[in-house]
Amino acid sequence: MDSQQSRRLTFAGILLVFLVFALVLSWQFERLAPTVIENYVFLQLAVAATIIALFRSEVGFSTFGVFGPTIIAFAWIQVGPYWGLILITYLFVIAIAIRDLIEPLNLTTPHRVATVLLVVVFGLLVLGGVSHTQPTLPQFGYSLFFPAILTAWYGDRFVNELHDAGWVPVLERLLLTVVVISLAFTVVTYEPFMNWFARTPTAWILLVGINLYLGSVTTVRLSERLRFRNLLQKFEPNGNGWLAVLTLSVRNRDFVERYNPAQLLARLDKVVVKQLLHGLEIPTPATYAHLRSADDLDAVDSLLEDHAEFVVKPATSLGGEGILVVTGRREDGRFETSDGPLEGAEIRAHARDILEGRYEVAYESTGEAYLEALVHPAGILSETAGTGVPDVRVILLKGVPIMAMARLPTRESRGRANLHGGALAVGLDLETGHATGAFQQTRRRWLATHPDTGRPIDAIEIPDWEQVLTLASRAALTTHLGYAGVDVVFDREGPLVLEVNRRPGLGIQNATMDGLLRRLRYAEAHLEPLANEPAASRVRAGLEFARADWGGVPQ
């Protein structure tokens, strides 16, 4: 039985159990009706959660989660949208104000979060006291305590992300969160619908079914139709664009889950990857120290004494978050860094923040950090970008190169090769390593020259291209990641593997103006003869696939 059949059987089994439950409830509903009506708000929360999930999964809205907006919608239900918005805004402003105020103190994460929460609670108590003395105000009771806690959490997270990503993406995420809360509130306060829903247990099961179905079969989000609209126009006159273009859901289901088993991902963080690369003498920046807990922070002090250049990285993070680049020592004793001049104590505090989980995907979990040698970029990519550390990202399937691009930092990206932050994505011809075009995701524009240096994009051609692809293939095979994105940087000493990513992003498709899915499907169909072949043979196979145009446009 394949995974798709297994999913269908699981889906049917769950629905059957819930359907029987709904039929029993319907049979006994007259007896249960008073309890259901008394706890009407729980059904409102269920509907609100589904609406928010629909906008995140089907539309592609990037919000601060599903659970948090649902609970904040609950606050609006309790006091109404007008006072609900005022309450949440009031608490949110308090949270970000106190968070920003205590930033220079470099508090440990538990005490920082506790301080923000305490001040938000004090603010809620003050507002509650005022509401008791002013009859025109709604009563802000205990039911709002949990939404207040979540608002404090959002405030702390907002400042963190603002520091790492800048104003635009964070404000956009905040705005979209407010929009989905408003839409959810509008639906769950529409009495004719909610009265029908509350008195129809089979509709409760329908809601479960909607979540199960859409969560398992959705392949394309509305935001992806907009994101890849130019690319789709290329394919759809002669074929089906969505058979060519890779979406987030298809990537996760068909490639990440299939080729990168969960048990492998659980133990394969960036530190382990570095150890594997060093073990097989695959060139990669030297690792100075691995920090597992606060007891290891003395290694930072030792490094500050002996080195003026190094990089501090989280072992697990997304989009380059938490990376601090130290580029030299100033005459006043401070260090030049990617975050501006910092004292040694501030660099140590940054490492401590990583250990306390500031950049973990699971917020408030602990993290690990490592300190590595600074890359001194050289070559055509460095000359074109003029700042930061540009790299080449190669997408590989079972060690076979599928697609490649260069990522060039810009002033907008603050010197980072982060496409979401404003870096430039330069498509590379897989056969030659020559630039085919450049796309800036944050401004949705194709460029012929670098926006800061003015250097022409079409002058870019990666030297020793087949050797670069072979290096990337060796790195991917070393980690046992079947689906991977390998980042290669070009140092004065030659190419180095910077990272091996387990979930490479999708922006490479706009850079190359080609669909990643059609290439992956073609490579999948031709993988078997390569099962025991070394990296060099897999690279040659990838180049042959490219010459065959990956089987043409899918119909």
Salt bridges, closest charged atoms under 4 A:
GLU103 OE1 - ARG99 NH1 2.28
ASP156 OD1 - ARG99 NE 2.76
ASP156 OD1 - ARG112 NE 2.86
GLU161 OE2 - ARG157 NE 3.35
GLU161 OE2 - ARG173 NH1 2.89
ASP164 OD1 - HIS163 ND1 3.30
GLU224 OE2 - ARG221 NH2 3.92
ASP254 OD2 - ARG521 NH2 2.70
GLU257 OE1 - ARG7 NH2 3.25
ASP298 OD1 - ARG348 NH1 3.61
ASP301 OD2 - ARG348 NH1 2.49
GLU309 OE1 - HIS376 NE2 2.92
ASP332 OD1 - ARG330 NE 3.38
ASP332 OD2 - ARG334 NE 3.03
GLU336 OE2 - ARG330 NH1 3.08
ASP339 OD2 - HIS163 NE2 3.84
ASP339 OD1 - ARG416 NH2 3.88
ASP353 OD2 - ARG358 NH1 3.28
GLU356 OE2 - ARG352 NE 3.95
GLU368 OE1 - HIS290 NE2 2.67
GLU372 OE1 - LYS274 NZ 2.74
GLU372 OE2 - LYS313 NZ 2.92
ASP391 OD2 - ARG407 NH2 2.69
GLU412 OE1 - ARG443 NE 2.86
GLU431 OE1 - ARG547 NH1 3.80
ASP452 OD1 - ARG411 NH2 3.52
ASP487 OD1 - ARG393 NE 2.38
ASP487 OD2 - ARG407 NH2 3.14
GLU499 OE2 - LYS270 NZ 3.47
GLU499 OE2 - LYS313 NZ 3.81
ASP514 OD1 - ARG518 NE 2.88
ASP514 OD2 - ARG519 NH2 2.85
GLU524 OE2 - ARG258 NH1 3.05
GLU524 OE1 - ARG521 NH1 3.27
GLU544 OE2 - ARG547 NH2 2.91
ASP549 OD1 - ARG518 NH2 2.86
